[in-house]
Amino acid sequence: MADELRTAPPPTGWDRCRGVLSRWGFGRGSYRVAPGLYAVGTPGPEAPVLVTANYKLSFDAVRRSLAGRDAWLLVLDTVGINVWCAAGKGTFGTEELVLRVRTCGLGERVRHRTLVLPQLGAPGVAGFEVARRTGFKVVYGPVRAGDIGAFLDGGMKATDAMRRVEFPLAERLMLAPLELLQALPVFAAMLLPAAAWTLARGGSAGDLAGVSWTLFGAVAAGAVLVPGLLPWLPFRAFALKGWLAGLAWALFAAWARGMDAATTAAAVLFLPAVSAFLALNFTGASTFTSQNGVNKEIRLFVRPMGVCALAGVVLAAVHGVLR
């Protein structure tokens, strides 16, 4: 039996509000639509078939690009993950695409045999295998959903600009809120023992505030400053970019708080390691590297980060006891 045919309504104000909340991590895991075939407008047997993920932000972006058009929208079950990440994980892949084509009875609804897939989904799909098993040819559309209209109007021919992957400042900072929220447990794990140590040694509320913003600054350097300054920070490795941002913050915090030499040394050892660790996490949300690059960075830098962080903690503790 074929899957139920659904209508794809245009995004509402509440959809946009939910989209903003999901970027901050609220309800992110459940922000998805049911997989299957959707009708945009009143598509007939000659209407194009576009394929996307069931992550609601991806679905809405494609739906907006099809405003005023008649088309079929085939939604794969990517477990609520966007096209690019799902292609890397295998959920936006050949098996799922073949399954959806068959279960929705697509061959009975359209006369042509062409599927338009997003270019960023290419790593997960073997087009020749899809054609062999379903009879549908795979055509890769533009990188950006906003170019879908021009792509269709141009006879499904992508220009060089449509193929180019860009990652401008606005898009990088759009990812920063979620990175920052996910980094808060790291901040809490550092703050609790640091606050206990400060208070146990008779520190004031001002001392506690100073420790708090010093630690939070290292978190923000890795989770916000690195994405924002990504193209301009030297080094290719994200961990080194994060280390440099953390070093700049550590030196600034030492100057602003009037730290002595030993405390400054502890900060220079510990804070850049924290920023580097958090910047390393951003590799999975960037066009700047690959899965192999991520694995290589983890192998190269995780141990040095841990050693530097531990050395900073030990130096700060010893200095605090001897003072």
N, C-alpha and C positions, 0 to 999 in steps of 0.2 A: 504494500500500500504506500502511495506517495505521501510525503510529508505535507502538512497543512500549509496552504499558501497564505501569507500574511501581507498586509499593507504596510508600507513604510511611511509613517506620517512625518512631516517636517519637524525639526527640533523645536521644542517649546522653550519658554523662559525658564521653566523648572529644569529642563534638560541642561541648559547652560549653567544654571546654578549648581546642579549636581556635578557637572563637569569640573567646575572650579573646586568644589569640595573634594572630588576624587584626586585632583592634582595635589591637594594637601594631604592625601592619604585617607580621607574619611570615606568609608564605603568603597574603597578602591577595589577590593577583591570581588565585590558583588555587582560592580558597575558593568553589566553586560546585557546583551539581548539574546533571545533564543536563536540557535542556529537554524538554518533553513532558507527557503526561497521567499523573497519579499518583492512585492510589486510597487514600483515607483510610478505614480501617475496611472495610466491605463495602457500598459505594455501589451503589444501583440506578438505574433510569432516571429516578426523581424526585429524586434527591439533588442538592443545590446544586452549582454549579460556581464555584469561586473561582479567580481569576487572580493570579499573583504573579511575581516575578523569580527568576532562577536564582542570585542571590547567596545563599549558604547561610544567612547570618544571617536574611535575609528569609524564606526557605523554612522555616526552623526556627520562626520566630515565628508564622507562619500555621499550621504543623503543630501547635504547642502549643495554639493557640487552638481547634483542632478536636478536641482530645482527647475521646474518648467519643462522637464523632459519625461519621456516614457521609457522605462528601462526595467530590467530584472536585476535584483540585487541578491546574489547568492552568499550567504553568511556561513562561514565555517566555524566549527566549535574549537576555538583556541583557548578555552578555559579563561576567558576574560582578559587575554593578553593581546597587545597590539600586534600588527602584521609583522613588523621588523623583528621584534623579540620572539614572536611565535614561530617565525620561519627558522630562526636559529635553534629553537627548542624542539622543532619538529611537529608542533601542533598545527601550524599553517603549512601543511605538507601534502604530498601526493595522495596518501591513503585517505586522508580526511576529505580532500577535494573530490576524489573518485566516489567516495561514499555519498557525499551530498548531491552530486550530479545524479547519481542513481536513485537515491531515496526520494528526491523531490520530483522525479519524473521530468527532468528538464528537457530531455530529448523529445517528449511529447508536447511540450509547450512552445518550443521555438523550432523554426525550420533551418536556421543557420547552425553552424557547429563551431562557434568561436566563444572562448571565455577570455575576458579581459581581467588580468590579475595585476595587482600593484607591483611595481618594479622591486620594491623592498621585500616582497614575498618570494622572489626568485630563488634564494638559497635553499628553500624548503621544498620546492616543487620540481619534479622531473617532467617537463612538458611532453616529451616523447612518450613517456609511460602513461600519462593522462590521455593522450590521443589514442594510444593503442587500446586502452581499456574502456574508454567512454565514447570515442569518435569525435571528441571536442578538441579543437586546436587551441593551444594556449598562446595568447598575445599579451605582452607586458605593457601596461600603461605607464603613465608618468609617475615620478617619485611623489609628487604632491597631489592631494585630492583636488585642490583648487584648479589644476590644469586638466582635469578629466573632460570638461566641456570642450575645450579647444582640441584635445586629443581626438574626441569622437567626431567633432566637426571637420577635422583634418584627415578623415578616412583612417582613423586608428594609426596614425603615423606620429611618432614622438619626435620633437625637435631636440637638439643638443641640450637646450636649457631645461627641457622636461626631464632629461636623463641625469642632470647634474644634482648631486646630493650636497646640500648646503646646511649649515648649522649656525645660523646667526645668533647674535647676543640674546634677542628676545626669546628664542627657542631654548637656548641653554639655561637662561634664568627661569624659564617656565618649569624646568625640571628641579630647580634648586629647592623649592619649598618642601617637596617630598623627601629629598635627600636630607634636608635639615631636620625634618621631623623624625626620620629614621635614625638620625644621629643623636637624638636626645637621650636614648638609653646610655650611649657612650658618655655623654656629658654627665648624666646622673651617676654613673659608675665612678667617674673621677671626682665629682663634687662631694659626694657623701663622705668618703674617707678624708678628703682634703679639708672639708669643713670641720669634721670631728677633730682632726689634728690641730687645726687653727684654734678652735675653742678650748681644747684641752691644754694648750699652751698659753691660755689667757688672752687670746686675740679678741679684738673689739669687733663691733658690727661693721666698721669700716674695713677692717682686715678681711672679714668674711666676704664682703662685697667685692673687694679687690681680687680675692682668689676666684670668686664666681665669674667675674667678667673676663679674667685672664684665661680661664679654662674654656669659657664659652667662645671667646675670640678664636681659639685654636680650632674649635669645632666649626665655627662659621667660615674660617679660612679654608678648611678642606671641603666643606659642603656647599659654600656659596661663592667665595672668592675664586676658587679654582675654575668652576664652570664659567663664571663671568669673564675671567681673564684667560681662558683656555688657549686661544690662538697666540697670545702674546707672551705667556710665561715660557721661559726657555726650557729646554729638554723635551724629549719626545714622551718619556715615561710619565704617566700620571702621578706615580708615587713621588717622583722628583719634583714635579710641578707643585704638588701638595707640600712637600718638604720645604721648598723655597717660600711658599706663601706662609707656612707656619713659622719659618725662621724670621721672616719680616715682622710677623705679629709678635713673636717672642721678644725681639729686640725693641720693638715699640713699647710693649708692656713693661719690659725691664726699665726703659727710660721713663715712662709715665709714672711708674710706681716707685722709682728710685731704688731699685733692687741693688744689693751689694754684689760683688763679683761671683761669690759661690752660688747665690740664688739665681743670678743671671745665667750662669753655666748650667744649672739644673733646668731652668726654663728652656734654654737653647737645645738641650738634649731631649726633653720630654715633649714640649709643645709641637715642634715640627713633625715628630713621629706620629702624633695624634692626627695632625692635618694630612700627612701623607697617607695614613691608613684610610681616612675618609675619602680622600681624593681618589684612591685606588678603587673604591666602590663605584665611582662615577664612570669607570671604563665601560660598564655594561649599558650606559645610557648615552653613548657617544658614537659619532661616525668616525672618530679619530683612530680607532683600533679595531682589532678582530678578536675572536675567541682565543686564538693562539697568543695574541698579544696580552690578553688578560692573564692567561695561565703563566706566561713568561714573567710578567711583572710580579705575580704572587710568589713565584719561586725565588725571584731575585731579591725582593724587598721586604717580605713579611718578617723574616728573621732579623735583619738589621733594624727594622722599626722597633721590634720587641726589645732588642738589646739596648737601643738608645733610650727608649721609654723607661726601661727598668733602671738604667744607669742614672737617669734624671731623678727618679723617685728615690733611689738610694742616696744620691748626693744631697738632695733636699732634706731627707730624714737625718742623715749624719750631721749636716750643717745645723739643722734645727736643734739637735741634741747638744752639740758643742757650744752653741751660742749662750 
